[in-house]
Amino acid sequence: MAHTALNDDEIQEYYDSPDELDKKIKTLAEFIRNAKHFIVYTGAGISTSAGINDFRGPNGVWTARARGFVPPPSKVRNPEPTLTHMALVELMRNGYLKLLVSQNCDGLHLKSGIPTNRIAELHGNCNCEACAKCGKVYYRQTHVNQYEHKTWLTGNTCTVPNCYGRLRCTTVAFTQSMPDVCLDRAVKESQICDLSLCMGTSMRVSPACKLPCMNLKSGQKMVIINLQKTPYDDQCALRIYARCDEVMSMVMKELNLTIPQYTDLKLWADTQWMTDFEQNWPFRTAGDTDWFSGAI
């Protein structure tokens, strides 16, 4: 929200020189090669090149509102996964990346091809609905845009026999609790992480900002890629000031990996994928009523 916007000093962006960046890329690639439990944590900054506004950048949504301006409209109607999204898919495919933890609700990670059992979307997914009564989750072809504020009801009904619960959008607002099943998975994996890579996040929203450094006392390395400074910079083994797409392009070359082109997987029409999604995508405990107003 607007009150979480950064001040003029905090909003300043920095860029590593080409020589500095090249050295840091080689170091990051070496970290990735040697890691045994590598986790990536993503924020809104990885989706700006897809035409989606961030929140606390110079032109971010909260920045604009804090200054009394109307936030700029999104640049595209149907954004597609970026180079960074696709690079993460390839890192996971090659066994480097063990889990992806995201604060983004734009749905681009699932669209890119990240497996449903290897992601924790802490702030939900704009393509998903959930039944609070039985816990079943639903993936939709398009964004779930129609819902009531505070009840989060979408008007749809659960299809599980004898349930008939009312469905709710899964995106998490400031007033809502975190999805407990999702958060539990992120915490458990973060506790054994030996390399955390934070990308495009200001590291200011709790509890997400605390996850990447949970295992530092056991020798974990933390890397942050963000144009603005963060409160966790002094805890980094490596701090990179550059755009995420540029960094990932260079890192993948250093690892001798090719970033795949995005193709529409039409997930909503893939029966096996939909089954995997319903079984594996972590959200909330069935019967939990803490995240909405009104009756279940």
SERO-4910 file (N, C-alpha, C, O; in steps of 0.05 Angstrom, whole numbers):
BEGIN
 pado doro    nc1    nc2    nc3   cac1   cac2   cac3    cc1    cc2    cc3    oc1    oc2    oc3
  Met    A     17    -24      0      0      0      0     18     25      0     42     23      3
  Ala    A      5     48     -4     20     73     -7     38     79     17     60     90     14
  His    A     29     72     41     45     78     65     70     61     66     88     67     83
  Thr    A     73     41     49     97     24     49    116     33     27    137     21     23
  Ala    A    110     56     14    128     66     -7    154     75      5    156     81     29
  Leu    A    175     75    -11    202     83     -2    205    113     -3    191    126    -18
  Asn    A    223    124     14    229    152     12    248    158    -11    257    140    -24
  Asp    A    255    184    -15    271    192    -38    298    179    -38    309    172    -59
  Asp    A    310    176    -14    337    163    -13    335    133    -19    351    122    -34
  Glu    A    315    120     -8    311     91    -11    304     84    -40    310     61    -49
  Ile    A    292    102    -54    282     96    -81    304     98   -102    300     89   -125
  Gln    A    326    109    -95    348    113   -115    358     86   -125    361     67   -110
  Glu    A    363     85   -151    372     61   -164    402     62   -169    413     84   -175
  Tyr    A    415     39   -167    444     38   -171    450     17   -193    435     -2   -196
  Tyr    A    473     20   -206    481      1   -227    511     -6   -224    527     12   -222
  Asp    A    517    -32   -224    545    -40   -224    558    -32   -251    544    -32   -271
  Ser    A    583    -26   -251    598    -21   -275    600    -48   -291    597    -69   -279
  Pro    A    605    -47   -317    608    -72   -332    629    -91   -321    624   -115   -320
  Asp    A    652    -80   -312    672    -97   -301    663   -110   -274    668   -133   -269
  Glu    A    650    -93   -257    640   -104   -232    620   -125   -236    620   -146   -223
  Leu    A    602   -120   -255    580   -139   -260    592   -166   -271    583   -187   -263
  Asp    A    611   -164   -288    623   -188   -300    635   -206   -278    632   -230   -278
  Lys    A    649   -193   -259    662   -208   -237    641   -220   -219    643   -243   -210
  Lys    A    620   -205   -214    598   -216   -196    583   -239   -209    575   -257   -196
  Ile    A    580   -237   -236    566   -259   -250    582   -285   -247    570   -306   -243
  Lys    A    608   -283   -250    625   -307   -248    623   -319   -220    622   -343   -216
  Thr    A    622   -301   -200    619   -310   -172    592   -324   -168    591   -345   -155
  Leu    A    571   -311   -178    544   -323   -174    543   -350   -188    531   -369   -177
  Ala    A    554   -353   -212    553   -378   -226    567   -400   -210    558   -423   -209
  Glu    A    590   -392   -198    604   -411   -181    588   -419   -156    588   -442   -148
  Phe    A    575   -400   -144    557   -406   -122    536   -427   -130    531   -446   -115
  Ile    A    524   -422   -153    502   -440   -163    513   -468   -168    500   -488   -161
  Arg    A    536   -470   -180    549   -496   -186    553   -512   -160    550   -536   -159
  Asn    A    561   -498   -139    569   -512   -115    546   -516    -95    550   -531    -75
  Ala    A    524   -503    -99    502   -505    -80    488   -533    -81    486   -545   -102
  Lys    A    479   -541    -58    465   -567    -56    435   -562    -52    419   -580    -59
  His    A    427   -539    -41    399   -534    -38    394   -504    -44    393   -487    -26
  Phe    A    392   -498    -69    390   -471    -80    361   -463    -83    345   -477    -96
  Ile    A    354   -440    -71    326   -430    -72    327   -401    -83    344   -385    -75
  Val    A    308   -395   -101    305   -368   -111    280   -356    -99    259   -369    -97
  Tyr    A    282   -330    -91    260   -315    -80    255   -291    -99    273   -275   -103
  Thr    A    231   -289   -110    226   -268   -130    205   -248   -120    187   -254   -105
  Gly    A    209   -223   -130    190   -202   -125    182   -189   -151    188   -199   -173
  Ala    A    167   -167   -149    155   -154   -172    175   -145   -194    168   -143   -217
  Gly    A    200   -141   -185    220   -131   -204    227   -150   -227    237   -141   -247
  Ile    A    221   -176   -224    227   -194   -246    205   -193   -268    209   -204   -290
  Ser    A    183   -180   -262    161   -179   -282    158   -152   -295    140   -149   -312
  Thr    A    174   -133   -288    171   -106   -301    177   -108   -331    165    -93   -347
  Ser    A    195   -125   -339    201   -127   -368    179   -141   -383    179   -141   -408
  Ala    A    159   -152   -368    136   -164   -381    114   -143   -384     92   -149   -395
  Gly    A    119   -119   -374     99    -97   -376     82    -94   -351     63    -79   -351
  Ile    A     90   -108   -329     75   -106   -304     90    -86   -285    114    -89   -281
  Asn    A     75    -68   -274     88    -48   -256     97    -61   -230     84    -80   -220
  Asp    A    119    -51   -219    127    -60   -193    113    -42   -172     95    -27   -179
  Phe    A    121    -43   -147    107    -29   -126    123     -6   -114    113     16   -110
  Arg    A    149    -10   -110    165     10    -96    188     21   -113    205     35   -102
  Gly    A    188     16   -138    207     28   -156    200     57   -162    179     66   -152
  Pro    A    216     72   -177    211    100   -183    184    105   -195    171    125   -191
  Asn    A    174     85   -211    148     87   -224    128     67   -213    108     60   -226
  Gly    A    133     57   -189    117     36   -178     89     45   -169     84     69   -166
  Val    A     72     26   -164     44     32   -156     43     46   -130     30     67   -128
  Trp    A     57     36   -109     56     49    -83     71     76    -83     63     95    -69
  Thr    A     92     77    -99    107    103   -102     89    124   -113     88    147   -102
  Ala    A     74    118   -134     56    138   -146     34    147   -127     29    171   -124
  Arg    A     22    128   -113      0    135    -95     11    151    -71     -3    170    -63
  Ala    A     35    145    -62     46    160    -39     51    189    -47     51    207    -30
  Arg    A     56    194    -73     61    221    -83     37    235    -94     38    257   -106
  Gly    A     14    222    -91    -11    234   -100    -17    231   -129    -34    245   -140
  Phe    A     -4    212   -143     -8    208   -171    -24    183   -175    -25    165   -158
  Val    A    -37    181   -198    -51    157   -206    -30    137   -216    -13    144   -233
  Pro    A    -30    113   -205    -10     93   -214    -11     89   -244    -33     88   -255
  Pro    A     11     86   -257     11     81   -286     -3     55   -293      0     35   -278
  Pro    A    -18     54   -315    -31     29   -323    -11      8   -332     11     15   -341
  Ser    A    -18    -17   -330     -1    -38   -340      2    -35   -370    -16    -26   -384
  Lys    A     26    -42   -380     32    -37   -408     21    -58   -427     18    -53   -451
  Val    A     14    -82   -416      3   -103   -433    -21   -116   -420    -23   -116   -396
  Arg    A    -38   -126   -437    -63   -139   -427    -57   -168   -418    -67   -177   -398
  Asn    A    -41   -182   -434    -36   -210   -428     -5   -214   -426      7   -223   -446
  Pro    A      7   -207   -404     36   -209   -401     46   -238   -403     32   -257   -396
  Glu    A     70   -241   -414     82   -267   -417    107   -269   -399    119   -248   -393
  Pro    A    115   -293   -391    139   -297   -375    163   -284   -389    166   -284   -413
  Thr    A    181   -273   -372    204   -259   -382    228   -278   -385    226   -301   -380
  Leu    A    250   -266   -395    275   -281   -397    282   -293   -369    291   -316   -368
  Thr    A    279   -278   -348    285   -287   -321    268   -311   -314    277   -331   -303
  His    A    242   -309   -319    223   -331   -313    233   -357   -327    233   -378   -315
  Met    A    240   -354   -352    247   -378   -368    275   -389   -359    279   -413   -361
  Ala    A    292   -371   -351    318   -380   -341    315   -397   -316    329   -417   -312
  Leu    A    296   -389   -298    291   -404   -274    280   -432   -281    286   -452   -267
  Val    A    264   -434   -301    253   -460   -310    277   -478   -318    278   -502   -310
  Glu    A    296   -467   -333    319   -483   -342    337   -491   -319    348   -513   -318
  Leu    A    341   -473   -300    357   -479   -276    344   -502   -261    358   -519   -250
  Met    A    318   -502   -259    304   -523   -245    305   -549   -261    309   -571   -249
  Arg    A    303   -547   -287    304   -571   -304    331   -585   -303    333   -609   -307
  Asn    A    352   -569   -299    379   -580   -298    388   -587   -270    411   -594   -265
  Gly    A    370   -586   -250    376   -596   -224    389   -576   -205    396   -583   -182
  Tyr    A    394   -551   -214    406   -531   -197    386   -520   -177    392   -519   -153
  Leu    A    363   -512   -186    343   -498   -170    324   -518   -157    311   -533   -171
  Lys    A    323   -517   -130    306   -537   -116    278   -527   -111    259   -542   -112
  Leu    A    275   -501   -105    248   -489    -99    248   -460   -108    268   -446   -106
  Leu    A    225   -451   -116    220   -423   -123    200   -412   -104    178   -422   -102
  Val    A    207   -390    -89    189   -377    -71    183   -349    -82    202   -334    -87
  Ser    A    158   -343    -87    151   -317    -99    131   -301    -84    112   -312    -72
  Gln    A    135   -275    -84    115   -256    -73     96   -247    -95     77   -232    -89
  Asn    A    101   -255   -119     85   -246   -142     59   -262   -145     59   -286   -141
  Cys    A     38   -248   -152     12   -262   -156      4   -260   -186    -19   -265   -193
  Asp    A     23   -253   -203     17   -248   -232     14   -274   -248      5   -273   -271
  Gly    A     20   -297   -236     16   -323   -249     37   -330   -269     35   -351   -282
  Leu    A     58   -314   -273     77   -319   -295     96   -343   -289    105   -355   -308
  His    A    101   -349   -264    118   -371   -258    106   -398   -266    119   -415   -279
  Leu    A     80   -402   -260     67   -427   -269     65   -427   -299     69   -448   -311
  Lys    A     58   -405   -311     56   -404   -341     83   -411   -354     83   -422   -376
  Ser    A    105   -404   -341    131   -409   -353    138   -438   -354    154   -447   -370
  Gly    A    125   -454   -336    131   -483   -336    143   -493   -310    151   -516   -308
  Ile    A    144   -476   -289    154   -485   -263    135   -506   -252    111   -502   -252
  Pro    A    145   -529   -244    127   -551   -234    111   -541   -209    121   -526   -193
  Thr    A     87   -551   -207     69   -542   -185     79   -550   -158     71   -538   -138
  Asn    A     95   -571   -156    106   -580   -130    133   -568   -123    145   -576   -103
  Arg    A    142   -549   -140    168   -537   -135    166   -506   -132    185   -492   -136
  Ile    A    142   -497   -125    138   -468   -122    121   -462    -97    103   -478    -90
  Ala    A    127   -440    -84    110   -430    -62    103   -401    -69    120   -384    -67
  Glu    A     78   -397    -76     69   -370    -84     56   -357    -59     32   -360    -54
  Leu    A     72   -343    -44     64   -332    -18     41   -313    -19     25   -312      0
  His    A     37   -299    -41     16   -280    -43     -6   -289    -63    -21   -273    -73
  Gly    A     -7   -316    -67    -28   -327    -83    -22   -325   -113      0   -319   -121
  Asn    A    -43   -330   -129    -40   -330   -158    -66   -319   -170    -88   -329   -164
  Cys    A    -64   -299   -187    -88   -286   -198   -104   -304   -217   -126   -297   -225
  Asn    A    -94   -327   -224   -108   -346   -241   -122   -368   -224   -134   -386   -235
  Cys    A   -120   -366   -198   -129   -388   -181   -152   -380   -162   -153   -358   -152
  Glu    A   -169   -399   -158   -190   -397   -137   -187   -420   -117   -174   -440   -124
  Ala    A   -199   -417    -94   -197   -439    -74   -222   -441    -58   -237   -421    -54
  Cys    A   -228   -465    -49   -251   -470    -32   -241   -471     -3   -225   -488      4
  Ala    A   -250   -453     13   -241   -452     41   -253   -476     57   -241   -484     77
  Lys    A   -274   -487     47   -288   -509     62   -272   -535     60   -267   -548     80
  Cys    A   -265   -543     35   -251   -569     32   -222   -566     23   -207   -585     24
  Gly    A   -214   -541     16   -186   -536      9   -179   -540    -20   -156   -535    -28
  Lys    A   -197   -549    -37   -192   -554    -65   -184   -528    -79   -197   -507    -74
  Val    A   -164   -529    -97   -156   -506   -112   -163   -509   -141   -164   -532   -151
  Tyr    A   -168   -487   -154   -176   -487   -182   -158   -468   -198   -154   -445   -190
  Tyr    A   -148   -478   -221   -133   -460   -239   -150   -452   -263   -163   -469   -275
  Arg    A   -151   -426   -269   -168   -416   -290   -151   -406   -314   -128   -399   -311
  Gln    A   -163   -406   -337   -150   -397   -361   -143   -368   -360   -122   -359   -370
  Thr    A   -161   -352   -348   -157   -323   -346   -155   -314   -317   -160   -330   -299
  His    A   -148   -289   -313   -147   -278   -286   -174   -279   -272   -194   -274   -285
  Val    A   -173   -284   -247   -198   -283   -230   -201   -254   -221   -190   -246   -200
  Asn    A   -216   -238   -236   -218   -210   -231   -243   -202   -216   -245   -181   -203
  Gln    A   -264   -219   -216   -289   -212   -204   -291   -225   -177   -293   -250   -174
  Tyr    A   -291   -208   -156   -294   -219   -129   -302   -196   -110   -299   -172   -116
  Glu    A   -314   -204    -87   -323   -184    -68   -299   -177    -49   -284   -195    -41
  His    A   -297   -152    -43   -276   -143    -25   -281   -154      3   -304   -153     13
  Lys    A   -260   -164     17   -261   -174     44   -272   -203     46   -261   -219     61
  Thr    A   -293   -209     31   -302   -237     31   -286   -253     11   -282   -277     13
  Trp    A   -277   -239    -11   -261   -251    -33   -276   -271    -49   -264   -287    -63
  Leu    A   -303   -272    -45   -320   -291    -60   -320   -284    -90   -323   -261    -97
  Thr    A   -318   -305   -107   -318   -300   -136   -345   -306   -148   -350   -299   -172
  Gly    A   -363   -319   -133   -389   -326   -144   -390   -354   -155   -411   -364   -163
  Asn    A   -367   -368   -155   -366   -396   -164   -368   -415   -140   -364   -408   -117
  Thr    A   -375   -440   -147   -380   -460   -126   -362   -484   -130   -356   -492   -153
  Cys    A   -353   -496   -108   -336   -519   -109   -350   -543   -122   -374   -547   -118
  Thr    A   -335   -558   -138   -347   -581   -152   -343   -608   -138   -352   -628   -147
  Val    A   -329   -607   -115   -326   -632   -100   -353   -642    -90   -368   -627    -78
  Pro    A   -359   -668    -94   -385   -678    -86   -390   -673    -56   -373   -678    -39
  Asn    A   -414   -664    -50   -424   -659    -23   -409   -636     -8   -412   -633     16
  Cys    A   -393   -621    -23   -380   -598    -11   -396   -572    -17   -407   -560      1
  Tyr    A   -396   -565    -42   -411   -541    -51   -402   -515    -37   -417   -497    -33
  Gly    A   -376   -515    -29   -366   -491    -16   -364   -468    -36   -363   -472    -60
  Arg    A   -363   -444    -26   -361   -421    -43   -331   -415    -48   -314   -415    -30
  Leu    A   -325   -409    -73   -297   -405    -81   -289   -376    -76   -305   -357    -78
  Arg    A   -263   -372    -71   -251   -346    -65   -225   -343    -81   -212   -362    -87
  Cys    A   -219   -318    -89   -194   -313   -103   -171   -317    -83   -175   -314    -59
  Thr    A   -148   -324    -93   -126   -332    -76   -105   -310    -72    -87   -313    -55
  Thr    A   -107   -288    -87    -88   -267    -83    -90   -255    -55   -112   -251    -44
  Val    A    -67   -249    -42    -66   -241    -15    -64   -211    -12    -45   -199    -23
  Ala    A    -83   -198      1    -83   -170      6    -69   -164     32    -63   -182     48
  Phe    A    -63   -138     38    -49   -130     62    -64   -138     87    -52   -144    108
  Thr    A    -90   -139     86   -106   -145    110   -109   -175    115   -119   -183    136
  Gln    A   -100   -192     96   -104   -221     99    -80   -235    111    -57   -226    110
  Ser    A    -86   -258    123    -64   -275    133    -50   -289    110    -61   -291     88
  Met    A    -26   -298    115    -11   -313     94    -23   -341     91    -32   -353    110
  Pro    A    -22   -352     67    -31   -379     63    -13   -399     78     10   -402     72
  Asp    A    -24   -412     98     -8   -427    117      7   -451    105     30   -456    111
  Val    A     -6   -466     87      7   -489     75     30   -480     58     52   -492     58
  Cys    A     26   -459     43     47   -448     25     70   -438     42     93   -443     36
  Leu    A     64   -422     62     85   -411     79    101   -433     94    125   -431     96
  Asp    A     87   -453    103    101   -475    117    121   -489     99    143   -495    107
  Arg    A    114   -492     73    132   -505     55    157   -487     50    179   -496     50
  Ala    A    152   -461     47    174   -442     42    193   -441     66    217   -440     63
  Val    A    181   -441     91    198   -440    115    215   -466    117    239   -465    123
  Lys    A    202   -489    113    216   -514    116    239   -516     97    261   -524    105
  Glu    A    235   -508     72    257   -509     52    278   -488     58    302   -493     54
  Ser    A    270   -465     67    289   -443     73    308   -451     96    331   -441     97
  Gln    A    298   -467    114    315   -475    137    338   -494    129    356   -497    144
  Ile    A    336   -506    105    358   -523     96    372   -511     71    389   -525     59
  Cys    A    365   -487     64    377   -474     40    406   -468     45    413   -458     67
  Asp    A    423   -472     25    451   -464     27    459   -442      8    481   -431     10
  Leu    A    441   -435    -11    444   -412    -28    417   -400    -34    400   -413    -47
  Ser    A    413   -375    -25    388   -361    -31    394   -338    -50    413   -323    -46
  Leu    A    377   -336    -71    380   -315    -91    354   -298    -91    333   -309    -99
  Cys    A    356   -273    -83    333   -256    -81    333   -237   -106    353   -224   -111
  Met    A    312   -237   -121    311   -223   -146    287   -204   -148    265   -212   -145
  Gly    A    293   -178   -153    272   -159   -158    254   -154   -135    230   -149   -138
  Thr    A    264   -155   -111    248   -150    -87    262   -130    -69    287   -130    -66
  Ser    A    247   -112    -57    257    -92    -39    263   -103    -11    275    -90      6
  Met    A    255   -128     -7    261   -142     18    249   -127     42    262   -124     63
  Arg    A    224   -118     40    212   -103     61    185   -114     70    173   -103     89
  Val    A    175   -135     58    149   -146     65    154   -172     81    165   -191     71
  Ser    A    145   -172    106    148   -195    123    123   -213    121    101   -203    117
  Pro    A    126   -239    123    151   -254    130    168   -261    106    189   -274    110
  Ala    A    160   -254     82    176   -262     58    205   -253     60    223   -268     52
  Cys    A    210   -229     70    237   -218     70    255   -233     89    280   -231     87
  Lys    A    244   -248    108    260   -262    128    268   -290    119    287   -302    130
  Leu    A    254   -301     99    260   -328     91    287   -333     79    300   -353     85
  Pro    A    297   -315     61    323   -320     48    347   -321     66    368   -330     58
  Cys    A    345   -311     91    368   -311    109    364   -328    133    378   -325    154
  Met    A    345   -347    132    339   -364    155    362   -382    163    364   -390    186
  Asn    A    379   -390    144    400   -409    149    428   -398    148    447   -413    145
  Leu    A    431   -372    150    457   -359    148    477   -368    169    500   -371    163
  Lys    A    467   -374    193    485   -382    214    498   -410    209    518   -417    222
  Ser    A    486   -425    190    497   -451    183    514   -450    158    521   -471    147
  Gly    A    521   -426    150    539   -423    127    525   -417    100    538   -416     79
  Gln    A    499   -413    101    484   -406     76    495   -380     64    502   -362     79
  Lys    A    496   -379     38    502   -354     24    476   -341     14    459   -355      3
  Met    A    474   -315     16    451   -300      6    461   -280    -15    480   -266    -10
  Val    A    447   -280    -38    453   -261    -59    428   -245    -65    406   -256    -67
  Ile    A    431   -219    -68    409   -201    -75    414   -187   -101    435   -175   -105
  Ile    A    395   -189   -119    396   -174   -145    373   -154   -144    350   -162   -146
  Asn    A    379   -129   -141    359   -108   -140    372    -81   -146    395    -77   -137
  Leu    A    358    -63   -160    370    -37   -166    371    -19   -142    388     -1   -140
  Gln    A    353    -22   -123    352     -6    -99    365    -21    -76    366    -46    -76
  Lys    A    375     -7    -57    387    -19    -33    364    -32    -17    341    -24    -19
  Thr    A    371    -52     -1    352    -65     16    362    -67     45    386    -63     49
  Pro    A    345    -72     64    354    -74     92    372    -98     98    383   -100    120
  Tyr    A    374   -116     79    390   -141     83    416   -141     68    429   -162     67
  Asp    A    424   -119     56    448   -118     39    473   -126     55    491   -139     44
  Asp    A    475   -118     80    499   -124     95    502   -153    103    522   -161    114
  Gln    A    481   -169     98    482   -198    104    489   -215     79    490   -239     81
  Cys    A    492   -201     57    497   -215     31    525   -226     28    545   -213     37
  Ala    A    528   -249     15    554   -258      6    561   -244    -20    584   -242    -28
  Leu    A    540   -235    -34    543   -222    -60    519   -203    -65    496   -211    -62
  Arg    A    525   -179    -72    504   -159    -77    507   -148   -105    528   -137   -112
  Ile    A    486   -152   -122    487   -144   -150    467   -122   -156    443   -124   -149
  Tyr    A    477   -100   -168    459    -78   -176    457    -79   -207    474    -67   -221
  Ala    A    437    -92   -217    432    -94   -245    404   -105   -250    391   -114   -231
  Arg    A    395   -103   -274    368   -113   -281    369   -144   -282    388   -156   -291
  Cys    A    347   -156   -273    346   -185   -270    351   -199   -296    366   -219   -298
  Asp    A    338   -190   -318    342   -203   -344    371   -202   -353    381   -222   -364
  Glu    A    384   -180   -348    412   -178   -356    429   -198   -340    447   -211   -351
  Val    A    424   -199   -314    440   -217   -297    435   -246   -306    454   -261   -309
  Met    A    410   -254   -309    404   -282   -316    415   -290   -343    423   -313   -347
  Ser    A    415   -271   -362    426   -277   -388    456   -283   -386    466   -302   -398
  Met    A    470   -268   -370    499   -272   -366    505   -297   -350    523   -312   -356
  Val    A    489   -302   -329    494   -325   -312    489   -351   -328    505   -370   -325
  Met    A    468   -351   -344    463   -376   -359    485   -382   -379    491   -405   -384
  Lys    A    496   -361   -391    519   -365   -409    543   -376   -394    557   -394   -403
  Glu    A    547   -366   -370    569   -375   -353    565   -404   -345    585   -419   -342
  Leu    A    540   -413   -342    534   -440   -335    531   -458   -359    526   -482   -357
  Asn    A    534   -446   -383    531   -461   -408    503   -472   -412    500   -495   -421
  Leu    A    483   -457   -404    455   -465   -407    441   -446   -426    447   -422   -426
  Thr    A    423   -457   -441    407   -441   -460    380   -434   -448    366   -452   -438
  Ile    A    372   -409   -449    346   -401   -438    325   -407   -459    326   -398   -482
  Pro    A    305   -423   -452    285   -431   -471    266   -408   -478    261   -390   -461
  Gln    A    255   -408   -502    235   -388   -509    209   -396   -496    203   -419   -492
  Tyr    A    193   -375   -489    167   -381   -477    148   -390   -499    146   -378   -520
  Thr    A    133   -411   -492    111   -420   -509     87   -424   -491     90   -434   -469
  Asp    A     63   -417   -501     39   -420   -485     33   -450   -481     27   -464   -500
  Leu    A     35   -459   -456     31   -487   -450      2   -495   -448     -5   -518   -445
  Lys    A    -16   -474   -448    -45   -479   -445    -50   -498   -422    -63   -519   -425
  Leu    A    -41   -490   -399    -42   -507   -375    -71   -515   -368    -76   -538   -361
  Trp    A    -89   -496   -371   -117   -501   -365   -130   -523   -381   -150   -534   -373
  Ala    A   -117   -530   -404   -128   -551   -422   -113   -577   -419   -119   -597   -432
  Asp    A    -92   -578   -402    -76   -602   -398    -87   -617   -374    -83   -609   -351
  Thr    A   -100   -639   -379   -113   -654   -357    -93   -664   -336    -99   -661   -312
  Gln    A    -70   -674   -344    -51   -684   -325    -39   -661   -308    -36   -663   -284
  Trp    A    -34   -638   -322    -23   -615   -307    -44   -605   -286    -37   -599   -264
  Met    A    -69   -604   -294    -90   -595   -276    -92   -614   -252    -97   -604   -229
  Thr    A    -89   -640   -256    -90   -658   -234    -66   -654   -215    -69   -654   -191
  Asp    A    -42   -650   -227    -18   -644   -211    -22   -618   -195    -14   -617   -172
  Phe    A    -33   -598   -208    -38   -573   -195    -56   -576   -170    -49   -566   -148
  Glu    A    -78   -590   -173    -97   -594   -151    -84   -609   -128    -91   -605   -105
  Gln    A    -65   -627   -134    -53   -644   -114    -29   -630   -101    -24   -634    -77
  Asn    A    -15   -613   -116     11   -604   -107     13   -574   -100     30   -566    -85
  Trp    A     -4   -557   -112     -1   -528   -108     -9   -522    -79    -32   -525    -72
  Pro    A     10   -512    -63      4   -507    -34    -11   -481    -30     -5   -461    -42
  Phe    A    -32   -482    -14    -47   -457     -8    -54   -456     22    -37   -449     38
  Arg    A    -78   -463     29    -87   -461     57   -100   -487     67   -108   -504     51
  Thr    A   -100   -489     93   -112   -512    106   -142   -511    103   -155   -490    106
  Ala    A   -154   -534     96   -183   -535     93   -197   -527    119   -188   -536    141
  Gly    A   -217   -510    117   -231   -501    141   -221   -476    153   -233   -464    171
  Asp    A   -197   -466    144   -186   -442    154   -203   -418    146   -209   -414    122
  Thr    A   -212   -402    165   -230   -379    159   -217   -352    166   -230   -332    166
  Asp    A   -191   -353    173   -178   -328    181   -172   -308    159   -165   -285    164
  Trp    A   -175   -317    134   -166   -301    111   -189   -286     97   -185   -274     76
  Phe    A   -213   -287    108   -236   -272     96   -257   -265    116   -257   -275    139
  Ser    A   -274   -247    109   -297   -240    126   -321   -256    118   -324   -265     95
  Gly    A   -339   -260    137   -364   -275    132   -362   -304    136   -342   -315    145
  Ala    A   -384   -318    131   -386   -347    135   -370   -362    114   -365   -352     92
  Ile    A   -362   -387    120   -347   -402    102   -363   -410     77   -353   -424     59
***
